[in-house]
Amino acid sequence: MIKKIIWLIDDDPIYQTIMKKIIDKSGVSSHVVSYTNGKDAIQALEEIITNNEHLPNLILLDIEMPVLDGWGFMTEMSLLKQKIKKEIKIYISSSSIAIEDKQKAKNNPDILGYISKPVTITDIALIASDE
């Protein structure tokens, strides 16, 4: 079984630890990589593209982060889109209750969904499936 590469882009280290356990319990065969802000994730993505390494299959993206927030990440990601040769599933994973955030996610064609925290094992199993 090929392991899925899942990126957690979230500034909360406790959330990252919990999510790694949830992903493990979900039964999804995966390699989880964490970033604490969008800038670090974009830099890693640029490096992966340059070195022709394995891109993530799934990104769980928080909105509120220091340095470069989730929306800034999506802007930067759109600039790299032509260089990315595979589909990367991107879901917003946020505790924000702002209707504007949910609407902004819905209106972005590169974001497949908005998952309110806390994310569950069922959520992970559904979004990480190949279907």
Stockholm file with secondary structure:
# STOCKHOLM 1.0

chainA/1-131         MIKKIIWLIDDDPIYQTIMKKIIDKSGVSSHVVSYTNGKDAIQALEEIITNNEHLPNLILLDIEMPVLDGWGFMTEMSLLKQKIKKEIKIYISSSSIAIEDKQKAKNNPDILGYISKPVTITDIALIASDE
#=GR chainA/1-131 SS CCCEEEEEECSCHHHHHHHHHHHHHTTCCEEEEEESSHHHHHHHHHHHHHTTCCCCSEEEECSCCSSSCHHHHHHHHHHHGGGCCSCCEEEEEECCCCHHHHHHHHHCTTCCEEEESSCCHHHHHHHTSCC
#=GC SS_cons         CCCEEEEEECSCHHHHHHHHHHHHHTTCCEEEEEESSHHHHHHHHHHHHHTTCCCCSEEEECSCCSSSCHHHHHHHHHHHGGGCCSCCEEEEEECCCCHHHHHHHHHCTTCCEEEESSCCHHHHHHHTSCC
//
